[in-house]
Structure formats: structure tokens, C-alpha cells
Amino acid sequence: MLPPLAEQKRIAGILGALDDKIELNRRMNRTLEDMARALFQSWFVDFDPVRAKAAGLTPAGLDHATAALFPKHLEDSPIGPIPQGWSVKNLGEIADFDKGLSYKGEGLADEGGMPMVNLGCFTGRGLFNADRVKRYTGEYRERHLISAGDLVIANTDMTQNRVIIGSPALVPEMNGVKQFLFTHHVFAVRFKPDSEIWRRYVFFTLLKPEFREIAEGFSTGTTVLALPRDGLINYSLCLPPVPLLEAFEKQVRPLLSAVDANLHEARTLSTLRDTLLPKLLSGELHASLKFNEAVLS
């Protein structure tokens, strides 16, 4: 039996406020991510500060110390003009790539076991969809484990539009959980000693349209697309000096931390919404509706 109409409206108001906050967090995250990607594009793809200094101009938006980290000239390289003194390396020189667990369907469960990162967690924009994490109760090995903060890459695409294949994501901590399994449709990026500092840089590099074209070109298969490990190992990228990378990290770390906080809050609000709905409809929370409305206003 449904509550009275007035009660239904109050319930709709509470749930609507939760939905509005979740959507606001998503919009905020898109803005924060766009800001981080725009900075990466300016510094490490378009080389705007270098071009400005080459033209005798002061790089826009940079303090003196950061501007001094950029050279004044570009030079030729195997991948085209790059800032003077920067290096070119293949991705395989700084990282290895592990393929995840080839899991059995009977090991999947709604509860218990280990959380498992899978193809559904990739969105194609670098975002991680935590709602699609699965639970697995079957056997696995140590090499099938990843940690919060690790970089993962989709090596498969079940569609022909090639949106997911080659897509990177940074695995977030979820409700205190910091360790996960990952499936055979996913590569875990294992950075070599002293190369972990390049994690976010590689993440942004793999979001570049140029890499997207390469990933799509390497993709094989008529119904299920597959990205071979060689498509990553042999990919050449331009690496800036470490002090400049550290300056970039200092700029983007607060942005990405805010993204993680918004994602965590959105998941919490989503769980709260789903928990409240049956209780509100049954009248169990009737006496506290006014309090909830005040909290959400």
C-alpha cells in the first residue's frame, strides 16, 4: 500500500535531493578531469610554455620557478619535434604489463570473495566505474592482484566502436578496500624500479587521441577486439625531466584527489538512496522524514 500523496511528495523530495547531489558530483568531476587533461595537453603535447619562450614571451599562467623548468627550443626526435633535453622512450622501458585472471563463471558472487576489476569498469574517458566491480570467490594467484592507485588498461572490447579498448583507468580505493583482482580483459601496468613516478603521466598519455588511433589500429578480431601487449610495449612517448613532472604532479594531485572524494561521496549517497527507498515507502522512517529533509537541504 502506497503512503498518502503528501508523504509520497516528501519522499520524492528526499530522493530527488540525493539524485541531484550525485549528478552535481559527476558534473564537478568532469570539470576537474578536463582541467587536469588541459594542463597535460598544454605542457606535454602542445608544448605551449616552450613555444612561448621560443617566441620571447613569458609562458602564461606559470610562476617564475615553473616557467624556468621549460627549455626555450624544440628539437627533432624519432616522434617529431620535442622540447630540447627531453627524452623519448618506449613504454616497455619503464613498465611491464600483466594480464589478469581468466576467471570461472561459477566463482562470481553477489557477496564475499574479492572485488574484481573487469572490462565493465572502463568508460573510455579514463573514468573508473566502481559500480561494475564484480565479486569473485574462486582461486587466484598473487600476480592477479592490484592495489588502489594502480594503472590498468582495457585490452579487450566487446563492441566494434573501439571506445573501450586501450582505455586507461586509475583504480580508486572503495569503502576502505585497497586490493583487487583483475580479469584477463585487463592489463595491470607494473612500473619498473624508480619509474612509478610516471604513473599519472602515462595515464594521461594513453588518453591522447594519437594513442587511441594506435590502439584501434592494433586491435584484432571480428567480434571481440583484442589489444596485444606489443601495442603498448613498443609505444614511444616523450618524457620530460623529473623536476617538471613533479611540478605537474603538484598541480593535478589536488584535482584528482577531489575527483576521488566526489566519487566516494556519490557511491555513499547512491547506497543511502537505495537503502532509504523501501524504508520510506513502508513508513518505517515516517517519523524522521522532517529531519532527513533538513539534512539534505
Secondary structure, 3 states (H helix, E strand, C coil): CCCCHHHHHHHHHHHHHHHHHHHHHHHHHHHHHHHHHHHHHHHHHCCHHHHHHHCCCCCCCCCHHHHCCCCCCEECCCCCCEECCCEEEEHHHCEEEEECECCCHHHEECCCCEEEECHHHECCCCCECHHHCEEECCCCCHHHEEECCCEEEECEECCCCCCCCCCEEECCCECCECEEEEECCEEEEEECCCCHHHHHHHHHHCCCHHHHHHHHHHCECCCCEECCCHHHHCCEEEECCHHHHHHHHHHHHHHHHHHHHHHHHHHHHHHHHHHHHHHHHHCCCHHHHHHHHHHHC
